[in-house]
């Protein structure tokens, strides 16, 4: 199986939808994604992700299914303790890097930046939810890896439209990488595409391969602008 994580287009956060620029980005991304052989489309239930998914759904004629666990993570203090930049994960990881902190450390949850940060609960919910979803797709978590319990003649390709935080949490969990490290490493751009490839053969548990990371060249080059008026 190939699993495509796609961040939403430029958002209007207040109204949880896309801006006009975001809608154009979603159309351009749909043109890029039609090359991937997508068979299923899933989306966070939040409007900005679902609206981004609609562009690809409309182009490919594939219905959208909602995945509740992939709505965006939230942050902020759980006990009233003041947090750096309000607990915003991407500001935090920049600060940690400035301080020389090892972002690959497995004890990141104990960091003063995270231990009283609401984002911890959200990351845990994403990790639990993504494993339950993957098990429904025949990939069962065993320790650090995933066992494929049903043979595939060829790789299925599934698109999952979501958010910078929830995709970082899910990708980090799947690849056994700390959440802060993935936030810093990928820093998802609007409609950026990240692809993980799981083993299609039935057998021993394996680690998925990172096929592509945060690819936003379709936006940068405007190669797919021909779709804007379709």
C-alpha positions as a printed NumPy array, in Angstrom:
array([[  0.   ,   0.   ,   0.   ],
       [  1.073,   3.55 ,  -0.735],
       [ -0.296,   6.117,   1.692],
       [ -0.308,   9.753,   0.577],
       [ -0.555,  12.45 ,   3.245],
       [ -1.666,  15.788,   1.743],
       [ -1.884,  18.949,   3.797],
       [ -4.803,  21.289,   3.09 ],
       [ -4.485,  24.428,   0.966],
       [ -4.141,  27.953,   2.314],
       [ -6.847,  28.22 ,   5.01 ],
       [ -9.269,  30.711,   6.409],
       [ -8.826,  29.394,   9.945],
       [-11.626,  31.517,  11.4  ],
       [-14.233,  29.938,   9.117],
       [-12.441,  26.571,   8.734],
       [-12.425,  26.678,   4.953],
       [-10.024,  27.541,   2.15 ],
       [ -9.162,  31.001,   0.924],
       [ -9.46 ,  31.695,  -2.788],
       [ -5.726,  30.983,  -3.051],
       [ -6.274,  27.755,  -1.14 ],
       [ -8.994,  26.656,  -3.545],
       [ -6.654,  27.24 ,  -6.477],
       [ -3.94 ,  25.277,  -4.682],
       [ -6.381,  22.401,  -4.152],
       [ -7.159,  22.32 ,  -7.883],
       [ -3.478,  22.371,  -8.795],
       [ -2.786,  19.596,  -6.284],
       [ -5.625,  17.537,  -7.782],
       [ -3.897,  17.714, -11.154],
       [ -0.681,  16.514,  -9.58 ],
       [ -2.422,  13.719,  -7.673],
       [ -4.176,  12.285, -10.718],
       [ -0.781,  10.805, -11.65 ],
       [ -0.658,   8.662,  -8.503],
       [ -3.322,   6.042,  -9.263],
       [ -5.368,   6.881,  -6.171],
       [ -8.053,   4.319,  -5.31 ],
       [ -9.421,   5.71 ,  -2.037],
       [ -9.704,   9.236,  -0.624],
       [ -9.88 ,   9.941,   3.097],
       [ -9.975,  13.274,   4.884],
       [ -9.899,  14.929,   8.259],
       [-13.459,  16.043,   9.093],
       [-12.348,  19.684,   9.352],
       [-13.52 ,  21.961,   6.544],
       [-10.168,  23.139,   5.214],
       [ -8.924,  19.578,   4.702],
       [-12.236,  18.257,   3.373],
       [-12.525,  21.117,   0.883],
       [ -9.008,  20.365,  -0.355],
       [ -9.961,  16.715,  -0.778],
       [-13.068,  17.674,  -2.749],
       [-10.952,  18.975,  -5.639],
       [ -9.261,  15.596,  -6.08 ],
       [-12.49 ,  13.698,  -5.425],
       [-14.256,  15.696,  -8.131],
       [-11.472,  15.167, -10.659],
       [-11.1  ,  11.424, -10.036],
       [-14.729,  10.583,  -9.252],
       [-13.804,   8.942,  -5.949],
       [-15.935,   9.586,  -2.828],
       [-14.39 ,  11.001,   0.336],
       [-14.425,   9.12 ,   3.618],
       [-13.802,  10.952,   6.896],
       [-11.121,   9.93 ,   9.384],
       [-11.898,  11.567,  12.715],
       [ -8.51 ,  10.975,  14.323],
       [ -6.759,  13.145,  11.72 ],
       [ -8.329,  16.471,  12.646],
       [ -5.715,  19.05 ,  13.555],
       [ -3.883,  18.901,  16.863],
       [ -4.469,  21.634,  19.459],
       [ -1.932,  23.183,  21.797],
       [ -1.862,  25.263,  24.946],
       [ -1.236,  24.837,  28.671],
       [ -3.145,  22.128,  30.524],
       [ -2.5  ,  23.584,  33.986],
       [ -2.13 ,  27.313,  33.502],
       [  1.657,  27.178,  33.23 ],
       [  2.908,  29.716,  30.71 ],
       [  4.278,  28.004,  27.608],
       [  6.687,  29.353,  25.022],
       [  4.62 ,  30.984,  22.242],
       [  1.494,  29.508,  23.745],
       [  2.724,  25.969,  23.145],
       [  2.8  ,  26.282,  19.334],
       [  4.745,  23.146,  18.264],
       [  6.621,  24.675,  15.324],
       [  7.778,  27.69 ,  17.313],
       [  8.819,  25.323,  20.091],
       [ 10.962,  23.112,  17.854],
       [ 12.727,  26.171,  16.451],
       [ 13.431,  27.268,  20.022],
       [ 14.683,  23.804,  20.968],
       [ 17.027,  23.813,  17.989],
       [ 18.363,  27.244,  19.   ],
       [ 19.104,  25.785,  22.441],
       [ 20.954,  22.824,  20.896],
       [ 18.366,  20.275,  22.044],
       [ 18.439,  16.902,  20.301],
       [ 15.087,  16.813,  18.49 ],
       [ 15.471,  13.06 ,  17.967],
       [ 15.326,  12.425,  21.719],
       [ 12.727,   9.843,  22.717],
       [ 11.973,  11.669,  25.977],
       [ 10.497,  14.741,  24.259],
       [  7.216,  14.328,  26.169],
       [  9.092,  15.19 ,  29.388],
       [ 10.431,  18.452,  27.974],
       [  9.166,  21.582,  29.781],
       [  7.894,  22.703,  26.377],
       [  5.612,  19.675,  26.065],
       [  4.824,  18.004,  29.396],
       [  1.99 ,  20.438,  30.232],
       [  1.099,  21.119,  26.595],
       [ -2.333,  20.019,  25.325],
       [ -0.669,  18.85 ,  22.114],
       [  0.518,  15.698,  23.943],
       [ -3.031,  14.391,  24.294],
       [ -3.734,  15.199,  20.649],
       [ -0.621,  13.39 ,  19.434],
       [ -1.603,  10.33 ,  21.49 ],
       [ -5.087,  10.382,  19.943],
       [ -3.632,  10.568,  16.424],
       [ -1.247,   7.679,  17.115],
       [ -4.009,   5.467,  18.514],
       [ -6.424,   6.382,  15.728],
       [ -3.979,   5.889,  12.874],
       [ -3.068,   2.411,  14.13 ],
       [ -6.738,   1.434,  14.365],
       [ -7.311,   2.726,  10.831],
       [ -4.245,   0.946,   9.443],
       [ -5.356,  -2.297,  11.051],
       [ -8.582,  -1.97 ,   9.059],
       [ -6.38 ,  -1.786,   5.962],
       [ -4.605,  -5.031,   7.058],
       [ -1.512,  -3.427,   8.6  ],
       [ -1.223,  -4.438,  12.239],
       [  1.191,  -2.651,  14.574],
       [  3.6  ,  -5.006,  16.315],
       [  6.065,  -3.135,  18.508],
       [  7.84 ,  -0.68 ,  16.222],
       [  6.646,  -2.152,  12.901],
       [  3.592,  -3.157,  10.846],
       [  2.684,  -6.673,   9.826],
       [  0.737,  -6.983,   6.562],
       [ -1.808,  -9.738,   7.096],
       [ -3.25 ,  -9.857,   3.547],
       [ -1.388, -10.135,   0.246],
       [ -1.801,  -7.371,  -2.372],
       [ -1.257,  -8.126,  -6.047],
       [ -0.129,  -4.504,  -6.433],
       [  0.201,  -1.539,  -4.14 ],
       [ -3.105,   0.137,  -3.348],
       [ -2.769,   3.924,  -3.301],
       [ -4.744,   5.813,  -0.661],
       [ -4.864,   9.603,  -0.265],
       [ -5.35 ,  11.139,   3.185],
       [ -6.024,  14.896,   3.332],
       [ -5.232,  16.4  ,   6.706],
       [ -3.117,  18.97 ,   8.539],
       [  0.471,  19.85 ,   9.364],
       [  0.247,  18.749,  12.984],
       [ -1.843,  15.607,  12.643],
       [  0.167,  14.371,   9.655],
       [  3.436,  15.013,  11.54 ],
       [  2.09 ,  13.034,  14.502],
       [  0.93 ,  10.147,  12.297],
       [  4.065,   9.987,  10.144],
       [  6.297,  10.22 ,  13.196],
       [  4.461,   7.356,  14.873],
       [  4.493,   5.151,  11.791],
       [  8.231,   5.7  ,  11.231],
       [  9.177,   5.776,  14.941],
       [ 10.341,   9.393,  14.797],
       [  9.637,  11.902,  17.608],
       [  6.87 ,  14.397,  16.919],
       [  9.119,  17.489,  17.389],
       [ 11.661,  16.079,  14.935],
       [  9.029,  15.485,  12.238],
       [  7.576,  18.974,  12.767],
       [ 11.026,  20.451,  12.206],
       [ 12.055,  18.107,   9.39 ],
       [  8.973,  18.265,   7.156],
       [  7.301,  21.551,   8.16 ],
       [  4.361,  20.748,   5.872],
       [  3.559,  23.358,   3.25 ],
       [  0.111,  23.912,   1.774],
       [ -0.897,  20.849,  -0.295],
       [  2.538,  19.326,   0.342],
       [  2.542,  15.581,  -0.423],
       [  4.31 ,  12.94 ,   1.679],
       [  4.178,   9.289,   0.624],
       [  4.794,   6.194,   2.744],
       [  4.997,   2.787,   1.069],
       [  4.051,  -0.268,   3.107],
       [  4.96 ,  -3.849,   2.219],
       [  2.312,  -5.384,  -0.05 ],
       [  3.292,  -8.991,   0.693],
       [  1.892, -10.968,   3.578],
       [  4.581, -11.781,   6.091],
       [  6.858, -10.403,   8.763],
       [  6.442,  -6.964,  10.293],
       [  8.381,  -4.237,   8.462],
       [  9.036,  -0.508,   8.538],
       [  7.29 ,   1.465,   5.77 ],
       [  9.517,   3.273,   3.255],
       [  9.485,   7.053,   2.882],
       [  8.891,   7.465,  -0.846],
       [  8.39 ,  11.248,  -0.927],
       [  8.567,  14.024,   1.659],
       [  6.52 ,  17.248,   1.669],
       [  6.578,  17.712,  -2.111],
       [  5.019,  21.042,  -3.051],
       [  6.591,  21.536,  -6.445],
       [  3.193,  21.505,  -8.125],
       [  2.454,  24.814,  -6.375],
       [  5.91 ,  26.309,  -6.845],
       [  6.045,  25.589, -10.584],
       [  2.35 ,  26.095, -11.416],
       [  2.636,  23.132, -13.752],
       [ -0.977,  22.127, -13.192],
       [ -2.658,  25.536, -13.567],
       [ -4.543,  24.18 , -16.583],
       [ -7.019,  22.62 , -14.144],
       [ -8.092,  25.919, -12.594],
       [-11.002,  26.533, -14.955],
       [-12.202,  22.943, -15.239]])
